[in-house]
Amino acid sequence: MPSETDLRSVILTGDRTTGPLHLGHYVGSLRNRVALQYQHKQYLLLADTQALTDNAHDPEKVRRNVMEVTLHYLGVGIDPTISTICVQSALPALAELTMLYLNFVTVARLERNPTIKDEIQARGFGRDIPAGFLCYPVGQAADITGFKATIVPVGEDQAPLIEQTNEIVRRLNRQTSKSVLPEARALIPAIGRLPGVDGKAKMSKSQGNAILLSASDEEIKEAVNQMYTDPDHLRISDPGRVEGNVVFTYLDAFDEDREAIAELKAHYRRGGLGDMVLKRRLISVLQTLLAPIRERRLTLAQDRDYLMDVLQTGARIGREITEATKEEVMDALGTFRLDLRS
């Protein structure tokens, strides 16, 4: 959590609109956003333009998931009267800032970004990298600075993107000899990346190893029953390993009874505790967590007028802020200005 000196900080966070959100999103960011919104000025960006950088072949998926992600935000407890939810493509100043910032970064620097290198490899682009994808850290810099955010909640793997934003900020401020833009710091959650139910490093809907925030009780039960525990824990009487045990990882992330979990770990290590006991506990914890989220989401999905009002209000607020920032940047750079109001 930010220190008391950060109480008036501006936070920017958000998600690419490429699919429904899952427990990995919840533990990595959404849960924190709900708490942060009462202490800070928070903007949530539905990054549909960024989503096209590797989904230009399927724009309908990106369009459809704008509303899906909005429903998840509201379902987990984001209050649109406190946090501002903005659709990225509705804020043209962000695209203009991106074009300006591209002049303050090199292709070589973009290619060296560890996050970009990992994601290019994960997507199998080889050298056929969409230019938009290679440059999306610059677009993210425009997002962050457009709102003059000073805190950006991200996973540890995304921290290099915040540093690249700050490099652009420092270079632009030096160029103009003014403190036009503030630097931002990454807010990394205490709990790291949540593994998939199959034990793989990352939970992902595309890999079929995710528990969606909209999952039914039966889907939760089925997913938990498929989880890996300790492959050497063949009999209940056998001592078991807690480290790397996916069920314990999830209990650590979601079960609030820390004392009970500590006792379960000790019991499992010495033997005499079956995997199904752990799984039944986790099933109950997750069903209790997700039931109200799922119900709120289903209720809100019936009121499209309300959802559109949330997004339109967010667009109006977001446009005013990002347009003002763009004007400041252009004035500082001394770019040619043409008054079209007459």
Buried (B, 14 or more C-beta within 10 A) or exposed (E): EBEEEBEEBBBBBBBBBBBBBBBBBBBBBBBBBBEBBEBBBBBBBBBBBBBBBBBEEEEEBBBEBBBBBBBBBBBBBBEBEEBBBBBBBBBEBBBBBBEBBBEBBEEEBBEEBEBBEEBBEEEEBEEEBBEBBBBBBBBBBBBBBBBBBBBBBBBEBBBBBBBBBBBBBEBBBEBBEBEBBBBBBBBBBEBBBBBBBBBEEBBBBEEEBBBBBBBEBEEBBBBBBEBBBBEEBEEEEEEBBBEEBBBBBBBBBBBEEEEEBEEBBEBBBEEEBBBEBBBBBBBBBBBEBBEEBBEBBEEBBEEEEEBEEBBEBBBEBBBEBBBEBBEBBBEBBEEEEEEEEE
